[in-house]
Amino acid sequence: MKGLTVREHIVLYKDAQYNTFPSAIQKNEGGYLVGFRQAPDRRSVYGRYDHIDPSSKAVTISSADGCNWSAEAEVLFDHFFYGVQDPCLNVLQDGTIVGTFFMWKVFESGDLPEQPRDRAVYDQWRARKAGAYTIRSNDGGKTWDQPVSISIPAVAIRGTGVQSKDGSLLIPMYRLGSDGFEVVIARTADCGHTWTIQGTIRPIDGCDFQEPLLYRAPSGKLVVLMRTRQQGSRPEVNRCPLYTSESTDDGVTWSRPSAQPFYSPSPFHGLLLKDGRLLLTYGHRYEQYGIRAALLDPECERWDASEEIVLREDASGRDIGYTSSVQLDDHTVLVTYYYYDTDGYRYIAGTLCELHG
């Protein structure tokens, strides 16, 4: 049973909208919060979904026990002119919740000169990144202050960070550089109001590095988990290996990135469990579509593909994943992600897992 068994699959939030990209935290004062992106369901008009939408917003749901979740989603941030993307939540030692997100501006093709970073939307419009932002809550996510623009240009964020001994917050970001997508480790000492670049991890092996997550091992070293895509290739062909890089000086210098024997064209999440093991989770966007996990060495020195655990494989297609996990008690973990069944509605789902020795 590899130390982890599935207890139950649950629905955290589902309605007639397109709900995706969850980020789960345990609050210092108790209880849990999940932030995610919500957009209109465009299938009736365009026949499919797109991950960029000018009406998308960031919302949250809450729970006292991690099993029963609020029926209504609360707005974290909504913007009249821009689509909000990938809200991610970080809890600081003093209980402050620092959220991050970036935004898209969608416009008619031909309105502005085309740029290499533009993205097509429903084959009719173009989208351009409109900056990344931080937002804060001092009351457990009930209210939020106004967003503050991140001063580092052209970055996007999907992945949480870690706090340093001096209280600074390190957040992994990514952007298109001269030789492909690179990861930037950014530092803020004032809850996201001002930023400096701590370190950079440039692409190698013809791989773009995207949607990184920052993990601190028990020894104190930092490990970045990076989603990859072979430049110019389709993910079904190249299998998108997880790449990792390590730092022993709090993110200033980084080891040469290494490919690990886990594969997904969606981001990976790492959670240090109370018993000292690392729980790795990710969406499995290959048949059979579903969610997978592994219990691994917390120092990330041994990556063993034989430890892969199938949490579920009943999704109707590959538009799933973006896992984010929290530990509820000594023996229970909740893995959150977005998912869909035969009706096609994307929803925020969870798998309650039982931990074994």
Buried (B, 14 or more C-beta within 10 A) or exposed (E): EEBBEBBEBBEBBBEEBBBBBBBBBBBBEEBBBBBBBBBBBBEEEEEEBBBBBBBBBBBBBBBEEBBEBBEEBBEBBBBEEBBBBBBBBBBBEEEBBBBBBBBBBBBEEEEEEEEEEBBEBBEEBBBBBBBBBBBBBBEBBEEBEEBBBBBBEBBBBBBBBBBBEEEBBBBBBBBBBEEBBBBBBBBBBEBBEEBEBBBBBBBBEBBBBBBBBBBBBEEEBBBBBBBBBBBEBEBEEBBBBBBBBBBEEBBEEBBEBBBBEBBBBBBBBBBBBEBEBBBBBBBBBBEEBBBBBBBBBBBBEEBEEEBBBEBBEEBEEBBBBBBBBBBBEEBBBBBBBBBBBEEBBBBBBBBBBBBEE
